[in-house]
C-alpha cells in the first residue's frame, strides 16, 4: 500500500501543540506590549472596537488567501 502524501496526511498532536504554543506566545506578547503602552494608547485598545477590526481584517485576508489557492492536481 502506498504511503499517504504530505497533502493527505492529517496533522498530529505535535503540530497541534506547536500551533497552540505559538498562539499563546503571540497573545502573551501582545498583552505585554499593550501593558507597556502609554495610558492613552491603552484606552484606544481597550475602549474601541480595535480587536474586532483586527479580527475582521485577518479573517478577510485568510479567506482571500484560501480562495486564491490554485486547485490541487
N, C-alpha and C positions, 0 to 999 in steps of 0.2 A: 504494500500500500504506500502511496506517495505521501511524503511529509507535507503538512499544510504550509502554504506560502506565508510570508510575513504579513501580507494583507489580510488573510483569512484567520490569523491567529487572534484569539481573544486576549486582552491584557490580563496579566496575572496579578497576584497580590503585591508583588514588588513594585510594579508600575503604578498601581493604585496608591500604594503607600508613598511612593516618591511624589506623586502629584498632590496628595493630601498634605505632605510636609511642605511642599513648595507653596501651596495655597495659604497655609497657616503662616509661613515665613513672610509672605507678601503682606498679609493683613497685619501681622505684628509690626513689620517695618513701617507700613503706612500709619499705624497707630502711634509709633514712636515719633515719626516725622511730624504728625499732626500735633503731638504734645509739645514739640519744640517751636511751633509757630507762635507768633505774637497773638495776643488775645483777640484782636480784631479779625485776624485771619481765621482763628479757630471758630469764631462766631459765624463766619461765612460757611465754613464746613458743616457746622452743627445746626444752623438755623435756616439753611436754604436747601432746596432740593438738589444739591450738587451730586450726591450719591446716586440719585435717580437718573440724572443726566449722564453721568459716567456709565452707569449700567446700560442705559439705552444705546449710547454710542458704542460701547463694547459689544453688546448683543447684535446690533446692526452690522458692525464690522465682521463679526464672526459669521453671521448668516450670509453676508456678501461673499466672504471667502469660500464658504461651503458651496454656495450657488455657482461660483466661478470655477470650481474644481473641474478639470476635464473628465469626461466619462471614462470609467475603467474598461480595460480591454478584456 
